[in-house]
C-alpha cells in the first residue's frame, strides 16, 4: 500500500516545492548535479547491443575514520554516484544539452532499483519516522 505524504520534507530548500512528493516506498537522491556524461549506442565484444545513454553524475563527500599503520584520522573522500538515462543516438545531443543546463542545480530524483538489488547503507544515517 503506497501512501502519499503531505510536505514530508523538512529541508528548507525542498519545502513547498511543486511536484516533490514522497511515497511510502521509493528510492530517492537529492543533491547538486555535478556533471553530465554520455555514450553512444554500440555492441559489446560478445555481440550484445547497448543503448545510447546520458549519465548524471553526483559527487558526495563522505567523512570516514581511516587507520593506516596505527595512525587513525577522520578523512573526507569523494563518492561518485551515476544515474543513467537510456536514449537513442538521434536524441542524445538534445538530452545532453538539456541536462547540462541542470549542472550546479539541486535535483530530486525518484528511481527504481532492480528486483533483488542490494544497497549498502550506513546505519547511523537511518532515521525512524
N, CA, C and O atoms as a printed pandas DataFrame, in Angstrom:
     atom_number atom_name residue_name chain_id  residue_number  x_coord  y_coord  z_coord
0              1         N          UNK        A               1    0.848   -1.176    0.000
1              2        CA          UNK        A               1    0.000    0.000    0.000
2              3         C          UNK        A               1    0.889    1.233    0.000
3              4         O          UNK        A               1    1.733    1.387    0.882
4              5         N          UNK        A               2    0.710    2.107   -0.974
5              6        CA          UNK        A               2    1.516    3.305   -1.088
6              7         C          UNK        A               2    0.682    4.515   -0.699
7              8         O          UNK        A               2   -0.445    4.687   -1.164
8              9         N          UNK        A               3    1.241    5.336    0.147
9             10        CA          UNK        A               3    0.511    6.498    0.633
10            11         C          UNK        A               3    1.331    7.749    0.367
11            12         O          UNK        A               3    2.499    7.819    0.749
12            13         N          UNK        A               4    0.731    8.734   -0.283
13            14        CA          UNK        A               4    1.423    9.995   -0.490
14            15         C          UNK        A               4    1.412   10.791    0.809
15            16         O          UNK        A               4    0.405   10.827    1.515
16            17         N          UNK        A               5    2.524   11.418    1.115
17            18        CA          UNK        A               5    2.642   12.229    2.322
18            19         C          UNK        A               5    2.593   13.701    1.939
19            20         O          UNK        A               5    3.117   14.080    0.892
20            21         N          UNK        A               6    1.985   14.523    2.752
21            22        CA          UNK        A               6    1.925   15.962    2.502
22            23         C          UNK        A               6    3.122   16.635    3.161
23            24         O          UNK        A               6    3.348   16.473    4.360
24            25         N          UNK        A               7    3.887   17.389    2.380
25            26        CA          UNK        A               7    5.041   18.145    2.872
26            27         C          UNK        A               7    5.925   17.340    3.825
27            28         O          UNK        A               7    6.193   17.795    4.937
28            29         N          UNK        A               8    6.387   16.149    3.414
29            30        CA          UNK        A               8    7.182   15.337    4.325
30            31         C          UNK        A               8    8.620   15.800    4.452
31            32         O          UNK        A               8    9.343   15.338    5.335
32            33         N          UNK        A               9    9.044   16.702    3.587
33            34        CA          UNK        A               9   10.449   17.092    3.565
34            35         C          UNK        A               9   10.633   18.352    4.395
35            36         O          UNK        A               9    9.973   19.364    4.159
36            37         N          UNK        A              10   11.525   18.283    5.357
37            38        CA          UNK        A              10   11.723   19.410    6.252
38            39         C          UNK        A              10   12.829   20.342    5.773
39            40         O          UNK        A              10   12.957   21.453    6.287
40            41         N          UNK        A              11   13.624   19.919    4.809
41            42        CA          UNK        A              11   14.708   20.745    4.289
42            43         C          UNK        A              11   14.123   22.031    3.701
43            44         O          UNK        A              11   13.190   21.979    2.900
44            45         N          UNK        A              12   14.661   23.168    4.093
45            46        CA          UNK        A              12   14.110   24.448    3.647
46            47         C          UNK        A              12   14.191   24.623    2.138
47            48         O          UNK        A              12   13.389   25.362    1.566
48            49         N          UNK        A              13   15.145   23.958    1.475
49            50        CA          UNK        A              13   15.273   24.095    0.033
50            51         C          UNK        A              13   14.202   23.319   -0.725
51            52         O          UNK        A              13   13.896   23.666   -1.866
52            53         N          UNK        A              14   13.629   22.289   -0.131
53            54        CA          UNK        A              14   12.610   21.490   -0.808
54            55         C          UNK        A              14   11.204   21.760   -0.299
55            56         O          UNK        A              14   10.230   21.428   -0.974
56            57         N          UNK        A              15   11.084   22.346    0.860
57            58        CA          UNK        A              15    9.765   22.564    1.447
58            59         C          UNK        A              15    8.908   23.403    0.496
59            60         O          UNK        A              15    9.337   24.447    0.006
60            61         N          UNK        A              16    7.711   22.929    0.252
61            62        CA          UNK        A              16    6.733   23.613   -0.593
62            63         C          UNK        A              16    7.101   23.658   -2.074
63            64         O          UNK        A              16    6.513   24.444   -2.817
64            65         N          UNK        A              17    8.043   22.852   -2.523
65            66        CA          UNK        A              17    8.353   22.777   -3.955
66            67         C          UNK        A              17    7.243   22.010   -4.656
67            68         O          UNK        A              17    6.802   20.972   -4.163
68            69         N          UNK        A              18    6.790   22.502   -5.789
69            70        CA          UNK        A              18    5.758   21.810   -6.560
70            71         C          UNK        A              18    6.313   20.520   -7.134
71            72         O          UNK        A              18    7.465   20.465   -7.565
72            73         N          UNK        A              19    5.491   19.486   -7.136
73            74        CA          UNK        A              19    5.873   18.233   -7.768
74            75         C          UNK        A              19    6.761   17.336   -6.933
75            76         O          UNK        A              19    7.093   16.238   -7.380
76            77         N          UNK        A              20    7.163   17.750   -5.736
77            78        CA          UNK        A              20    8.006   16.908   -4.891
78            79         C          UNK        A              20    7.101   16.157   -3.931
79            80         O          UNK        A              20    6.485   16.748   -3.044
80            81         N          UNK        A              21    7.030   14.845   -4.121
81            82        CA          UNK        A              21    6.215   14.011   -3.250
82            83         C          UNK        A              21    6.995   12.759   -2.902
83            84         O          UNK        A              21    7.682   12.181   -3.744
84            85         N          UNK        A              22    6.881   12.356   -1.668
85            86        CA          UNK        A              22    7.461   11.092   -1.239
86            87         C          UNK        A              22    6.325   10.113   -1.034
87            88         O          UNK        A              22    5.270   10.473   -0.511
88            89         N          UNK        A              23    6.540    8.880   -1.446
89            90        CA          UNK        A              23    5.552    7.846   -1.211
90            91         C          UNK        A              23    6.080    6.931   -0.123
91            92         O          UNK        A              23    7.230    7.049    0.298
92            93         N          UNK        A              24    5.246    6.031    0.322
93            94        CA          UNK        A              24    5.632    5.122    1.401
94            95         C          UNK        A              24    6.870    4.321    1.028
95            96         O          UNK        A              24    7.713    4.041    1.882
96            97         N          UNK        A              25    6.982    3.956   -0.227
97            98        CA          UNK        A              25    8.132    3.177   -0.667
98            99         C          UNK        A              25    8.759    3.872   -1.856
99           100         O          UNK        A              25    8.052    4.322   -2.758
100          101         N          UNK        A              26   10.068    3.964   -1.868
101          102        CA          UNK        A              26   10.760    4.551   -3.006
102          103         C          UNK        A              26   12.221    4.747   -2.700
103          104         O          UNK        A              26   12.647    4.695   -1.546
104          105         N          UNK        A              27   12.978    4.970   -3.742
105          106        CA          UNK        A              27   14.396    5.286   -3.622
106          107         C          UNK        A              27   14.590    6.676   -4.204
107          108         O          UNK        A              27   14.089    6.981   -5.287
108          109         N          UNK        A              28   15.314    7.510   -3.486
109          110        CA          UNK        A              28   15.436    8.902   -3.880
110          111         C          UNK        A              28   16.881    9.360   -3.780
111          112         O          UNK        A              28   17.645    8.871   -2.949
112          113         N          UNK        A              29   17.245   10.307   -4.639
113          114        CA          UNK        A              29   18.505   11.014   -4.490
114          115         C          UNK        A              29   18.160   12.501   -4.523
115          116         O          UNK        A              29   17.338   12.949   -5.322
116          117         N          UNK        A              30   18.801   13.242   -3.647
117          118        CA          UNK        A              30   18.600   14.681   -3.543
118          119         C          UNK        A              30   19.988   15.286   -3.464
119          120         O          UNK        A              30   20.711   15.056   -2.495
120          121         N          UNK        A              31   20.365   16.048   -4.463
121          122        CA          UNK        A              31   21.697   16.623   -4.440
122          123         C          UNK        A              31   21.952   17.513   -5.636
123          124         O          UNK        A              31   21.129   17.624   -6.545
124          125         N          UNK        A              32   23.105   18.141   -5.615
125          126        CA          UNK        A              32   23.515   19.031   -6.693
126          127         C          UNK        A              32   24.129   18.197   -7.811
127          128         O          UNK        A              32   25.010   17.371   -7.572
128          129         N          UNK        A              33   23.653   18.422   -9.031
129          130        CA          UNK        A              33   24.197   17.727  -10.192
130          131         C          UNK        A              33   25.577   18.300  -10.484
131          132         O          UNK        A              33   25.718   19.496  -10.741
132          133         N          UNK        A              34   26.594   17.442  -10.443
133          134        CA          UNK        A              34   27.968   17.894  -10.635
134          135         C          UNK        A              34   28.449   17.785  -12.067
135          136         O          UNK        A              34   29.369   18.503  -12.459
136          137         N          UNK        A              35   27.858   16.915  -12.851
137          138        CA          UNK        A              35   28.319   16.777  -14.225
138          139         C          UNK        A              35   27.419   15.884  -15.043
139          140         O          UNK        A              35   26.587   15.148  -14.512
140          141         N          UNK        A              36   27.601   15.963  -16.354
141          142        CA          UNK        A              36   26.846   15.159  -17.308
142          143         C          UNK        A              36   27.843   14.489  -18.238
143          144         O          UNK        A              36   28.782   15.127  -18.714
144          145         N          UNK        A              37   27.642   13.221  -18.494
145          146        CA          UNK        A              37   28.458   12.473  -19.446
146          147         C          UNK        A              37   27.500   11.755  -20.384
147          148         O          UNK        A              37   26.290   11.761  -20.160
148          149         N          UNK        A              38   28.029   11.140  -21.424
149          150        CA          UNK        A              38   27.160   10.424  -22.354
150          151         C          UNK        A              38   27.943    9.356  -23.084
151          152         O          UNK        A              38   29.174    9.341  -23.069
152          153         N          UNK        A              39   27.212    8.469  -23.718
153          154        CA          UNK        A              39   27.822    7.433  -24.546
154          155         C          UNK        A              39   26.860    7.041  -25.649
155          156         O          UNK        A              39   25.664    6.874  -25.408
156          157         N          UNK        A              40   27.378    6.894  -26.859
157          158        CA          UNK        A              40   26.555    6.462  -27.986
158          159         C          UNK        A              40   26.290    4.966  -27.875
159          160         O          UNK        A              40   26.972    4.260  -27.131
160          161         N          UNK        A              41   25.307    4.492  -28.611
161          162        CA          UNK        A              41   24.996    3.064  -28.605
162          163         C          UNK        A              41   26.116    2.290  -29.290
163          164         O          UNK        A              41   26.939    2.859  -30.007
164          165         N          UNK        A              42   26.127    1.002  -29.057
165          166        CA          UNK        A              42   27.166    0.172  -29.659
166          167         C          UNK        A              42   26.903   -1.295  -29.418
167          168         O          UNK        A              42   25.807   -1.699  -29.029
168          169         N          UNK        A              43   27.933   -2.081  -29.657
169          170        CA          UNK        A              43   27.839   -3.526  -29.480
170          171         C          UNK        A              43   29.051   -4.006  -28.701
171          172         O          UNK        A              43   30.185   -3.657  -29.029
172          173         N          UNK        A              44   28.812   -4.811  -27.667
173          174        CA          UNK        A              44   29.897   -5.391  -26.879
174          175         C          UNK        A              44   30.628   -6.451  -27.695
175          176         O          UNK        A              44   30.146   -6.877  -28.745
176          177         N          UNK        A              45   31.785   -6.871  -27.212
177          178        CA          UNK        A              45   32.571   -7.897  -27.898
178          179         C          UNK        A              45   31.799   -9.198  -28.076
179          180         O          UNK        A              45   32.042   -9.938  -29.029
180          181         N          UNK        A              46   30.872   -9.480  -27.169
181          182        CA          UNK        A              46   30.089  -10.715  -27.266
182          183         C          UNK        A              46   28.872  -10.574  -28.179
183          184         O          UNK        A              46   28.063  -11.496  -28.289
184          185         N          UNK        A              47   28.743   -9.417  -28.834
185          186        CA          UNK        A              47   27.638   -9.197  -29.757
186          187         C          UNK        A              47   26.405   -8.578  -29.140
187          188         O          UNK        A              47   25.447   -8.271  -29.850
188          189         N          UNK        A              48   26.410   -8.388  -27.826
189          190        CA          UNK        A              48   25.268   -7.811  -27.114
190          191         C          UNK        A              48   25.200   -6.301  -27.385
191          192         O          UNK        A              48   26.171   -5.592  -27.122
192          193         N          UNK        A              49   24.073   -5.799  -27.905
193          194        CA          UNK        A              49   23.955   -4.357  -28.133
194          195         C          UNK        A              49   23.680   -3.608  -26.826
195          196         O          UNK        A              49   23.111   -4.167  -25.889
196          197         N          UNK        A              50   24.090   -2.342  -26.776
197          198        CA          UNK        A              50   23.757   -1.496  -25.631
198          199         C          UNK        A              50   23.275   -0.144  -26.154
199          200         O          UNK        A              50   23.704    0.298  -27.220
200          201         N          UNK        A              51   22.380    0.516  -25.404
201          202        CA          UNK        A              51   21.761    1.753  -25.889
202          203         C          UNK        A              51   22.641    2.977  -25.650
203          204         O          UNK        A              51   23.592    2.943  -24.870
204          205         N          UNK        A              52   22.295    4.051  -26.341
205          206        CA          UNK        A              52   22.895    5.350  -26.044
206          207         C          UNK        A              52   22.426    5.762  -24.652
207          208         O          UNK        A              52   21.361    5.344  -24.197
208          209         N          UNK        A              53   23.231    6.584  -23.983
209          210        CA          UNK        A              53   22.874    6.958  -22.616
210          211         C          UNK        A              53   23.427    8.326  -22.247
211          212         O          UNK        A              53   24.487    8.740  -22.718
212          213         N          UNK        A              54   22.682    9.016  -21.393
213          214        CA          UNK        A              54   23.145   10.231  -20.727
214          215         C          UNK        A              54   23.396    9.832  -19.284
215          216         O          UNK        A              54   22.586    9.127  -18.684
216          217         N          UNK        A              55   24.513   10.278  -18.722
217          218        CA          UNK        A              55   24.877    9.913  -17.354
218          219         C          UNK        A              55   24.900   11.179  -16.498
219          220         O          UNK        A              55   25.646   12.118  -16.773
220          221         N          UNK        A              56   24.068   11.183  -15.455
221          222        CA          UNK        A              56   24.053   12.288  -14.494
222          223         C          UNK        A              56   24.977   11.909  -13.347
223          224         O          UNK        A              56   24.819   10.847  -12.745
224          225         N          UNK        A              57   25.948   12.780  -13.039
225          226        CA          UNK        A              57   26.940   12.477  -12.005
226          227         C          UNK        A              57   26.759   13.381  -10.786
227          228         O          UNK        A              57   26.703   14.607  -10.884
228          229         N          UNK        A              58   26.670   12.717   -9.641
229          230        CA          UNK        A              58   26.577   13.404   -8.358
230          231         C          UNK        A              58   27.804   13.021   -7.544
231          232         O          UNK        A              58   28.136   11.841   -7.440
232          233         N          UNK        A              59   28.477   14.006   -6.970
233          234        CA          UNK        A              59   29.662   13.749   -6.150
234          235         C          UNK        A              59   29.322   14.136   -4.713
235          236         O          UNK        A              59   28.978   15.282   -4.423
236          237         N          UNK        A              60   29.426   13.157   -3.829
237          238        CA          UNK        A              60   29.135   13.370   -2.415
238          239         C          UNK        A              60   30.416   13.220   -1.614
239          240         O          UNK        A              60   31.265   12.389   -1.939
240          241         N          UNK        A              61   30.556   14.022   -0.566
241          242        CA          UNK        A              61   31.689   13.871    0.349
242          243         C          UNK        A              61   31.254   13.006    1.514
243          244         O          UNK        A              61   30.177   13.191    2.082
244          245         N          UNK        A              62   32.106   12.063    1.856
245          246        CA          UNK        A              62   31.834   11.153    2.958
246          247         C          UNK        A              62   32.979   11.264    3.946
247          248         O          UNK        A              62   34.140   11.088    3.577
248          249         N          UNK        A              63   32.660   11.558    5.210
249          250        CA          UNK        A              63   33.679   11.564    6.255
250          251         C          UNK        A              63   33.776   10.159    6.825
251          252         O          UNK        A              63   32.765    9.544    7.163
252          253         N          UNK        A              64   34.985    9.662    6.930
253          254        CA          UNK        A              64   35.169    8.318    7.469
254          255         C          UNK        A              64   36.452    8.252    8.279
255          256         O          UNK        A              64   37.401    9.000    8.043
256          257         N          UNK        A              65   36.455    7.335    9.242
257          258        CA          UNK        A              65   37.637    7.112   10.054
258          259         C          UNK        A              65   38.528    6.124    9.309
259          260         O          UNK        A              65   38.063    5.077    8.860
260          261         N          UNK        A              66   39.795    6.458    9.182
261          262        CA          UNK        A              66   40.740    5.603    8.477
262          263         C          UNK        A              66   41.923    5.322    9.397
263          264         O          UNK        A              66   42.390    6.203   10.119
264          265         N          UNK        A              67   42.396    4.086    9.356
265          266        CA          UNK        A              67   43.562    3.691   10.140
266          267         C          UNK        A              67   44.607    3.155    9.174
267          268         O          UNK        A              67   44.325    2.271    8.365
268          269         N          UNK        A              68   45.813    3.695    9.266
269          270        CA          UNK        A              68   46.917    3.236    8.427
270          271         C          UNK        A              68   48.160    3.090    9.288
271          272         O          UNK        A              68   48.714    4.077    9.772
272          273         N          UNK        A              69   48.590    1.851    9.473
273          274        CA          UNK        A              69   49.788    1.549   10.281
274          275         C          UNK        A              69   49.742    2.205   11.653
275          276         O          UNK        A              69   50.721    2.791   12.115
276          277         N          UNK        A              70   48.599    2.095   12.284
277          278        CA          UNK        A              70   48.449    2.605   13.639
278          279         C          UNK        A              70   48.071    4.069   13.731
279          280         O          UNK        A              70   47.764    4.550   14.821
280          281         N          UNK        A              71   48.082    4.793   12.623
281          282        CA          UNK        A              71   47.675    6.196   12.625
282          283         C          UNK        A              71   46.194    6.247   12.261
283          284         O          UNK        A              71   45.769    5.742   11.222
284          285         N          UNK        A              72   45.419    6.877   13.156
285          286        CA          UNK        A              72   43.974    6.962   12.952
286          287         C          UNK        A              72   43.571    8.410   12.754
287          288         O          UNK        A              72   43.984    9.282   13.519
288          289         N          UNK        A              73   42.768    8.673   11.734
289          290        CA          UNK        A              73   42.300   10.032   11.478
290          291         C          UNK        A              73   40.982    9.971   10.716
291          292         O          UNK        A              73   40.686    9.001   10.017
292          293         N          UNK        A              74   40.200   11.036   10.872
293          294        CA          UNK        A              74   38.974   11.170   10.091
294          295         C          UNK        A              74   39.346   11.892    8.808
295          296         O          UNK        A              74   40.007   12.930    8.833
296          297         N          UNK        A              75   38.917   11.334    7.696
297          298        CA          UNK        A              75   39.239   11.917    6.406
298          299         C          UNK        A              75   37.965   12.100    5.591
299          300         O          UNK        A              75   36.949   11.459    5.859
300          301         N          UNK        A              76   38.025   12.954    4.619
301          302        CA          UNK        A              76   36.892   13.186    3.730
302          303         C          UNK        A              76   37.259   12.663    2.351
303          304         O          UNK        A              76   38.295   13.026    1.794
304          305         N          UNK        A              77   36.401   11.806    1.803
305          306        CA          UNK        A              77   36.659   11.310    0.454
306          307         C          UNK        A              77   35.420   11.538   -0.398
307          308         O          UNK        A              77   34.316   11.712    0.119
308          309         N          UNK        A              78   35.616   11.535   -1.690
309          310        CA          UNK        A              78   34.513   11.749   -2.624
310          311         C          UNK        A              78   33.950   10.424   -3.099
311          312         O          UNK        A              78   34.688    9.474   -3.360
312          313         N          UNK        A              79   32.639   10.378   -3.206
313          314        CA          UNK        A              79   31.934    9.219   -3.743
314          315         C          UNK        A              79   31.124    9.723   -4.929
315          316         O          UNK        A              79   30.372   10.690   -4.807
316          317         N          UNK        A              80   31.276    9.070   -6.073
317          318        CA          UNK        A              80   30.546    9.459   -7.274
318          319         C          UNK        A              80   29.396    8.484   -7.490
319          320         O          UNK        A              80   29.602    7.271   -7.534
320          321         N          UNK        A              81   28.194    9.014   -7.623
321          322        CA          UNK        A              81   27.021    8.213   -7.976
322          323         C          UNK        A              81   26.566    8.633   -9.362
323          324         O          UNK        A              81   26.391    9.820   -9.636
324          325         N          UNK        A              82   26.375    7.646  -10.242
325          326        CA          UNK        A              82   25.944    7.897  -11.613
326          327         C          UNK        A              82   24.524    7.398  -11.809
327          328         O          UNK        A              82   24.173    6.311  -11.348
328          329         N          UNK        A              83   23.712    8.182  -12.487
329          330        CA          UNK        A              83   22.353    7.800  -12.846
330          331         C          UNK        A              83   22.247    7.873  -14.360
331          332         O          UNK        A              83   22.484    8.922  -14.960
332          333         N          UNK        A              84   21.889    6.753  -14.971
333          334        CA          UNK        A              84   21.887    6.634  -16.426
334          335         C          UNK        A              84   20.471    6.790  -16.975
335          336         O          UNK        A              84   19.508    6.248  -16.432
336          337         N          UNK        A              85   20.375    7.547  -18.069
337          338        CA          UNK        A              85   19.126    7.705  -18.802
338          339         C          UNK        A              85   19.354    7.124  -20.189
339          340         O          UNK        A              85   20.115    7.684  -20.979
340          341         N          UNK        A              86   18.699    6.002  -20.494
341          342        CA          UNK        A              86   18.835    5.396  -21.815
342          343         C          UNK        A              86   18.071    6.212  -22.845
343          344         O          UNK        A              86   17.000    6.746  -22.558
344          345         N          UNK        A              87   18.629    6.305  -24.044
345          346        CA          UNK        A              87   18.021    7.086  -25.112
346          347         C          UNK        A              87   18.457    6.511  -26.457
347          348         O          UNK        A              87   18.995    5.406  -26.522
348          349         N          UNK        A              88   18.225    7.253  -27.507
349          350        CA          UNK        A              88   18.673    6.855  -28.844
350          351         C          UNK        A              88   19.808    7.774  -29.271
351          352         O          UNK        A              88   19.974    8.862  -28.720
352          353         N          UNK        A              89   20.587    7.337  -30.252
353          354        CA          UNK        A              89   21.680    8.175  -30.755
354          355         C          UNK        A              89   21.159    9.500  -31.307
355          356         O          UNK        A              89   21.813   10.532  -31.163
356          357         N          UNK        A              90   19.983    9.474  -31.937
357          358        CA          UNK        A              90   19.450   10.705  -32.526
358          359         C          UNK        A              90   19.011   11.712  -31.455
359          360         O          UNK        A              90   19.098   12.919  -31.683
360          361         N          UNK        A              91   18.547   11.244  -30.302
361          362        CA          UNK        A              91   18.120   12.131  -29.216
362          363         C          UNK        A              91   19.263   12.524  -28.285
363          364         O          UNK        A              91   19.121   13.453  -27.490
364          365         N          UNK        A              92   20.381   11.834  -28.376
365          366        CA          UNK        A              92   21.494   12.031  -27.443
366          367         C          UNK        A              92   21.967   13.482  -27.350
367          368         O          UNK        A              92   22.064   13.997  -26.236
368          369         N          UNK        A              93   22.270   14.175  -28.463
369          370        CA          UNK        A              93   22.745   15.565  -28.334
370          371         C          UNK        A              93   21.740   16.480  -27.638
371          372         O          UNK        A              93   22.129   17.332  -26.839
372          373         N          UNK        A              94   20.448   16.310  -27.936
373          374        CA          UNK        A              94   19.426   17.151  -27.295
374          375         C          UNK        A              94   19.362   16.909  -25.795
375          376         O          UNK        A              94   19.266   17.854  -25.013
376          377         N          UNK        A              95   19.414   15.639  -25.392
377          378        CA          UNK        A              95   19.349   15.328  -23.961
378          379         C          UNK        A              95   20.588   15.807  -23.220
379          380         O          UNK        A              95   20.481   16.300  -22.098
380          381         N          UNK        A              96   21.762   15.670  -23.830
381          382        CA          UNK        A              96   22.991   16.155  -23.185
382          383         C          UNK        A              96   22.883   17.657  -22.948
383          384         O          UNK        A              96   23.188   18.133  -21.854
384          385         N          UNK        A              97   22.454   18.407  -23.959
385          386        CA          UNK        A              97   22.288   19.856  -23.795
386          387         C          UNK        A              97   21.244   20.178  -22.732
387          388         O          UNK        A              97   21.433   21.092  -21.930
388          389         N          UNK        A              98   20.152   19.436  -22.726
389          390        CA          UNK        A              98   19.091   19.653  -21.739
390          391         C          UNK        A              98   19.622   19.478  -20.316
391          392         O          UNK        A              98   19.401   20.333  -19.459
392          393         N          UNK        A              99   20.320   18.370  -20.065
393          394        CA          UNK        A              99   20.798   18.101  -18.707
394          395         C          UNK        A              99   22.018   18.935  -18.336
395          396         O          UNK        A              99   22.262   19.156  -17.150
396          397         N          UNK        A             100   22.783   19.399  -19.301
397          398        CA          UNK        A             100   23.883   20.318  -18.998
398          399         C          UNK        A             100   23.360   21.595  -18.348
399          400         O          UNK        A             100   24.053   22.208  -17.536
400          401         N          UNK        A             101   22.138   21.998  -18.701
401          402        CA          UNK        A             101   21.542   23.191  -18.089
402          403         C          UNK        A             101   21.274   23.007  -16.599
403          404         O          UNK        A             101   21.109   23.992  -15.878
404          405         N          UNK        A             102   21.227   21.761  -16.126
405          406        CA          UNK        A             102   20.955   21.477  -14.717
406          407         C          UNK        A             102   22.215   21.343  -13.866
407          408         O          UNK        A             102   22.111   21.212  -12.647
408          409         N          UNK        A             103   23.396   21.373  -14.470
409          410        CA          UNK        A             103   24.638   21.252  -13.700
410          411         C          UNK        A             103   24.717   22.416  -12.709
411          412         O          UNK        A             103   24.527   23.574  -13.079
412          413         N          UNK        A             104   24.998   22.089  -11.449
413          414        CA          UNK        A             104   25.059   23.092  -10.397
414          415         C          UNK        A             104   23.724   23.345   -9.714
415          416         O          UNK        A             104   23.651   24.105   -8.748
416          417         N          UNK        A             105   22.666   22.708  -10.213
417          418        CA          UNK        A             105   21.343   22.878   -9.609
418          419         C          UNK        A             105   21.000   21.649   -8.773
419          420         O          UNK        A             105   21.501   20.552   -9.019
420          421         N          UNK        A             106   20.138   21.854   -7.783
421          422        CA          UNK        A             106   19.709   20.761   -6.917
422          423         C          UNK        A             106   18.602   19.974   -7.604
423          424         O          UNK        A             106   17.605   20.538   -8.054
424          425         N          UNK        A             107   18.797   18.653   -7.676
425          426        CA          UNK        A             107   17.809   17.770   -8.284
426          427         C          UNK        A             107   17.258   16.813   -7.233
427          428         O          UNK        A             107   17.933   16.474   -6.261
428          429         N          UNK        A             108   16.035   16.394   -7.449
429          430        CA          UNK        A             108   15.382   15.385   -6.622
430          431         C          UNK        A             108   14.898   14.310   -7.583
431          432         O          UNK        A             108   14.039   14.573   -8.425
432          433         N          UNK        A             109   15.442   13.097   -7.465
433          434        CA          UNK        A             109   15.139   12.019   -8.402
434          435         C          UNK        A             109   14.543   10.841   -7.644
435          436         O          UNK        A             109   15.108   10.378   -6.653
436          437         N          UNK        A             110   13.408   10.365   -8.114
437          438        CA          UNK        A             110   12.802    9.134   -7.615
438          439         C          UNK        A             110   13.187    8.054   -8.613
439          440         O          UNK        A             110   12.859    8.169   -9.794
440          441         N          UNK        A             111   13.867    7.018   -8.173
441          442        CA          UNK        A             111   14.326    5.974   -9.087
442          443         C          UNK        A             111   13.968    4.603   -8.534
443          444         O          UNK        A             111   13.671    4.455   -7.349
444          445         N          UNK        A             112   14.001    3.611   -9.401
445          446        CA          UNK        A             112   13.661    2.242   -9.016
446          447         C          UNK        A             112   14.909    1.369   -9.072
447          448         O          UNK        A             112   15.667    1.410  -10.040
448          449         N          UNK        A             113   15.107    0.590   -8.034
449          450        CA          UNK        A             113   16.187   -0.396   -8.025
450          451         C          UNK        A             113   15.693   -1.666   -8.703
451          452         O          UNK        A             113   14.497   -1.957   -8.702
452          453         N          UNK        A             114   16.613   -2.411   -9.276
453          454        CA          UNK        A             114   16.257   -3.694   -9.877
454          455         C          UNK        A             114   15.830   -4.661   -8.776
455          456         O          UNK        A             114   16.284   -4.552   -7.637
456          457         N          UNK        A             115   14.968   -5.595   -9.116
457          458        CA          UNK        A             115   14.498   -6.589   -8.165
458          459         C          UNK        A             115   15.683   -7.353   -7.584
459          460         O          UNK        A             115   16.525   -7.858   -8.326
460          461         N          UNK        A             116   15.743   -7.434   -6.273
461          462        CA          UNK        A             116   16.806   -8.179   -5.610
462          463         C          UNK        A             116   18.120   -7.426   -5.469
463          464         O          UNK        A             116   19.083   -7.973   -4.931
464          465         N          UNK        A             117   18.182   -6.185   -5.939
465          466        CA          UNK        A             117   19.421   -5.413   -5.841
466          467         C          UNK        A             117   19.640   -4.993   -4.395
467          468         O          UNK        A             117   18.708   -4.549   -3.725
468          469         N          UNK        A             118   20.861   -5.133   -3.918
469          470        CA          UNK        A             118   21.211   -4.763   -2.551
470          471         C          UNK        A             118   21.870   -3.399   -2.529
471          472         O          UNK        A             118   22.640   -3.055   -3.426
472          473         N          UNK        A             119   21.567   -2.631   -1.505
473          474        CA          UNK        A             119   22.153   -1.316   -1.309
474          475         C          UNK        A             119   22.822   -1.312    0.052
475          476         O          UNK        A             119   22.218   -1.735    1.037
476          477         N          UNK        A             120   24.055   -0.842    0.124
477          478        CA          UNK        A             120   24.775   -0.752    1.389
478          479         C          UNK        A             120   24.458    0.606    2.015
479          480         O          UNK        A             120   24.579    1.642    1.361
480          481         N          UNK        A             121   24.053    0.592    3.280
481          482        CA          UNK        A             121   23.735    1.837    3.975
482          483         C          UNK        A             121   24.592    1.975    5.224
483          484         O          UNK        A             121   25.138    0.997    5.734
484          485         N          UNK        A             122   24.699    3.200    5.702
485          486        CA          UNK        A             122   25.340    3.491    6.974
486          487         C          UNK        A             122   24.230    3.511    8.020
487          488         O          UNK        A             122   23.351    4.370    7.948
488          489         N          UNK        A             123   24.240    2.595    8.993
489          490        CA          UNK        A             123   23.148    2.556    9.973
490          491         C          UNK        A             123   23.019    3.838   10.784
491          492         O          UNK        A             123   21.952    4.105   11.336
492          493         N          UNK        A             124   24.083    4.641   10.871
493          494        CA          UNK        A             124   23.996    5.913   11.583
494          495         C          UNK        A             124   23.107    6.912   10.846
495          496         O          UNK        A             124   22.645    7.886   11.440
496          497         N          UNK        A             125   22.865    6.676    9.555
497          498        CA          UNK        A             125   22.042    7.581    8.750
498          499         C          UNK        A             125   20.589    7.123    8.671
499          500         O          UNK        A             125   19.779    7.763    8.001
500          501         N          UNK        A             126   20.249    6.029    9.343
501          502        CA          UNK        A             126   18.892    5.500    9.338
502          503         C          UNK        A             126   18.060    6.254   10.366
503          504         O          UNK        A             126   18.448    6.365   11.529
504          505         N          UNK        A             127   16.921    6.767    9.933
505          506        CA          UNK        A             127   16.028    7.504   10.817
506          507         C          UNK        A             127   14.650    6.870   10.785
507          508         O          UNK        A             127   14.102    6.644    9.706
508          509         N          UNK        A             128   14.085    6.581   11.934
509          510        CA          UNK        A             128   12.725    6.067   12.027
510          511         C          UNK        A             128   11.796    7.263   12.119
511          512         O          UNK        A             128   11.991    8.143   12.958
512          513         N          UNK        A             129   10.775    7.300   11.250
513          514        CA          UNK        A             129    9.849    8.451   11.265
514          515         C          UNK        A             129    8.436    7.992   11.569
515          516         O          UNK        A             129    7.519    8.811   11.624
